[in-house]
Amino acid sequence: MTTIAICNLKGGTGKTTTAIFLAYALTRTGDTVTVVDADPQGSATEWAARAEDKGTPFPFTVEPGNARSLARSAAKAEWTLIDCPPGTAQIIDAAVAIADHVIIPTRPSGIEIDRMWEALDLSAQKNPKILMTSIICGTKSLNSLQNALQAEEVDTYGSAIRQREAIKNSFGYPLEDDLYGYEAVAKELKAITGK
């Protein structure tokens, strides 16, 4: 059993999207996955409910969680992905404490980069890695993010998730064949964790 905390102190960085797409990618390798929706907004839980209402339930479990229930939830599948809320230190601290690895989704924009540094500090003992999301190749903002990460020797995923309309519009629907780069992230994650 491997527990992954997906966190960033800023909202809208792609935490829930990363949790759902990565869960799909991991189940496609034959692994069992539980997504723990630790965000009080309940976006992952709502996404799963909408997909089920459309007659196509997710091939993994999505359940709500809080700081006290995280450890129990982490023992249910080969992979537990914790979708952390933004800026809620108690839940993020609890998730990081039980995590084997931390993914910090970050979009290349000023405030998200600022919050990324805070998330890196919060999870430093778990060797976190940055997953760049919603990138547009060749932009100044992406180059600035890459340069900042390189200057500070921050670990990043070799795969980055490009900005795509299909990803933005996927909420509430089961995912189709294309996971838009999350398959490569899953493969890298499995290599990192030795699975």
Buried (B, 14 or more C-beta within 10 A) or exposed (E): EBBBBBBBBBBBBBBBBBBBBBBBBBBBBEBBBBBBBBBEEBBBBBBBBBBEEEEEBBBBBBBBBBBEBBBEBBEBBBBBBBBBBBEBEEBBBBBBBBBBBBBBBBBBBEEBBEBBBBBBEBBEEBEBBBBBBBBEEEEEBBEBBBEBBEEEEBEBBEBBBBBEEEBEEBBBEBBEEEBBBBBBBBBBBBEBEEE
